[in-house]
Each structure stands twice: as C-alpha cells, then as structure tokens.
C-alpha cells in the first residue's frame, strides 16, 4: 500500500501540476494539514481509499490554506476546482475519449467496473449494480460516498461538487456514449445515479446535461 504521508499523497493527487506553482511556505502548510487530516480520519485510510483520500485531503488543505492567505471562499473554491479540472482535461479526458472509441469499451466497463471499483474503494463506500441491463446500457448507483461523508466535517461540503464535475469532464464526451447523471450525494441527491447509454456508431444523439 502506498504511504499515507502528506508528501506522497500530494504527489499522487490530481494537483501535481498546480503544486509546482506554489511557494515553499504554502506547500509546507498544506502538507502539515494533510498529515493532520490523515490522523483525524484514520478509519478511512485503507488501501482502497488511497487515491480518493489523496485528492480529498489535498483539495481540502489547499482550499483552507488559500483562504488563510486572503482568498474569499468562492475564489478558493474556484482555484482548487480549476486546478483539478485542468489536470483531468489534460491527462484523463483524452484517454477516456480514445478508449471509448473501441467497440469493447462498454462491455468491458459492464464486466470489470464492479471489480475495479471494489478494489479502488475502501471503507465508507456502497454501490448498487444493475448487471442484467441491456448490452448498450451500463447503470449503477453510488449509495454511500466518502467525499460526502468527510467534507461536511470541515464545513466544505460544496467541495464535493468539484469532484462530481471531474466525472462530467471525463465521461461527458465519450464516443457514441451518453453519460447521464441527474443527482449526486455531494449535491444533495439521494445517491449518485450513473448511466452510460451506447448508440450505434455514426448515429446522432443529444448529450445529456449531467451533474
């Protein structure tokens, strides 16, 4: 298991490019806060949650530190969000779009995503999978999410929407596939309702405005 230490977590987060722009004092304060968050949220710090917590704790520490340095809450939110979204636009989104162009993309997702999520989700997560859906539909719900559990403890519930929007970036332009999500736990929903609908190659469709 990767180390639950601040420097390693920041390095493995979606803020690696943004991190290079920060001064040494800011980095030091953010790393100290990440270590503090690890100590306070030990029950979540297992193997499955490592990537999630690297992003949650780095985002929260940056968000708090930027406000201490004089940014308004709204500007700190925007700064953290845009830093992470830029990373997704640059690194994750192109790969997802390319991968979705292969005919095996949705069958692969339907077969292996439950296992991938089980391995990449630790304490605090719960999913409902609809395994008997038609071949051109992938449908599941996230019924319990650690972003929605942890962030409210630090008066930062709305930071969860930053991570929700990262899904829209990554899935919102898949080839021949519509990503549909009308609610998330971090945005006052009952659950996070994921839907992927595949259309025949070349068929035009109106993309859903997911959240």
N, C-alpha and C positions, 0 to 999 in steps of 0.2 A: 504494500500500500504506500502511496506517495505520502510524504511528510506533511502533517498538519502544522506547519510553521509558516509564519507570515510571508517570508520572502519567497518560499516555494509556491504558496497559494497565489500570490500576486503574479508570479511568473507564469502560472498555469491558468490564469484568468483570461477574460476577453478584453483586458485593459492593458495588454503588453505594450502596444504602440503608444497609448496615452501616457503610460508610466514613464517613458523615456523623456517626456516633455516636462516632468515635474522636477522641482528643485529638491535638494537633499533634505531640507527640513520637512517639507511636505511628505516625502517618502517615509522618513523616519516616523512621523506622527501617524501616518496611515498604517504602517507595519505594526506599530505598537497597539493600535486599535484592533487590527485583525487578530493579533495574539490574544487580546482581551476578549474578543468575541468567541474565539475558539474555547477559551476557558469557561465562558458562560454557557455555551451551547454544546457541551460535551456529548450529550445523548445523540446528537445528530452527526457527530464526527466519526462516521464509519467509512468503510471502503467505498460503498455505493454512492455516498453523497459527496465525495471529494470534489468533483468538478462543479457541482451545484454550489457548494459552500465557498469554493474559491471565488466564484462570481458574486455570490450574495455578500460575503464579508468584505471583499474588495470594494464593491459598489457602495455598500453602506458606510465603510470607513472613509472613502473618498467624499461621499455626499456630506457627511458630518464635518470633515476637515475643511471642505470648501466653504461651508457656512461659517466656521470659526474664523476663516480668513476674510470674511466680509461679504461673500456672495449671498444673495437672497435665497430662500428655499427654492423658489421657482428656477432661478438661474443655476443653482447647484444640481437640481434635478435634470435640467436640460444639458448641462455639461457632462454629467455622468452618462445620461442616456445616449447622447450623440457620440460619445467616445466608444461605447459598446456597439452601437448600431453601425458605426463606421467599420469596426472590426468584422462584423457579420457580413456587411456589404462586400468587403474586400476578400475575405477568406472563406466563409461558409456558403454564402448565397451562390456564387458561381459553381461550386462543386455540386450543390443540390440541383441546380438547373440542368447542368450537364448530365448528372446521374438520372434525372427524371426522364431524359430523352430515350432511354433504353426501355424496351418493351417489358423487361423483367422487373422494373422499378417497383410498381405497386404490388405484384405478387411477392416480391422479396420483402417489402415492408410488412405485408399482411402476415407473412410466415415468421419473420425474425424479430420484428419490432417488440413484441411482448417480452422476448428473452433479453433483447438489448436493453429495454427499459428496466427489467428486473435486475440486471447486472449493474445498471447505471443509476439506480435509485435505492437508497438505503432506508433508514428509519424515517417514518413520517409520511411515506407515500402510499397511495392506494389508487388502483386503476380498475376500470371495468372494460373488458374487451368483447367485441361482438364478432366472434370467429365464424359465424355462419352467414355472414352477409354476402351478397353477390360479388363476383370476382372483380368488378370495377368499382367497388366501394370499400374503403377502409374506415372503420368507425370505432372510436373508443372515448372513454371519459376519464379524466383525472379527478378522482373524488377527494383526494387529500394531497396537499402540495406544501412543501416546506417553506417556499417563498411566502405563502400566505400565513404560515404559522410563525415564522421568525420575524419578519419585518415589522409587524404591528407592535412587537415588544419594544421597539426602538423608535416608535412614532414615525415610522417610514413605510406605512402600508402602500402608499402610492408608488414607491419604487418598484413594486411588483409589476406594474404595467410596462416598465422598461423591458423586462424580460419577456412579457407577453408579446410585445411588439417585435422582439427579435424573431419569434416564430413566424410572424407575418412576413418579415423580411426574407427569411429562409424558405418559406413554403408558398409565398404569395404569387410567385411567377413560375411555378413548375410547368414543364411542357405537357400539354394535354391533360393537366390535372388541376382541378379546382380545390383550393383549400378553404374550408368553411368552419368558422368557429364564432359562435354568437355570444358566448359568455366565458369568463374565467373566474377562478376563485379569488384572484388578486384584484378583480374588478367587480366585486360584489355579486358574482354569479354563484349558483348552486354547485357548479362543478366547471371543469374546462372541457367543453364538448368538441372534440376533434373529428373532422370529417374530411376525407380525401376522395374525390369523385373523378374517375378517369373517363375521358372522352376519346373517341376514335381519332387517330392521327389526322390532322387537317381539318377536323370539324371545329367550327367557330362556337364559342360559348362566352357568356358574360361572367367574368370573375366575381366572386362574392367579396363583399367588403367585410373581411373578418377583423376581429379584435384580438 
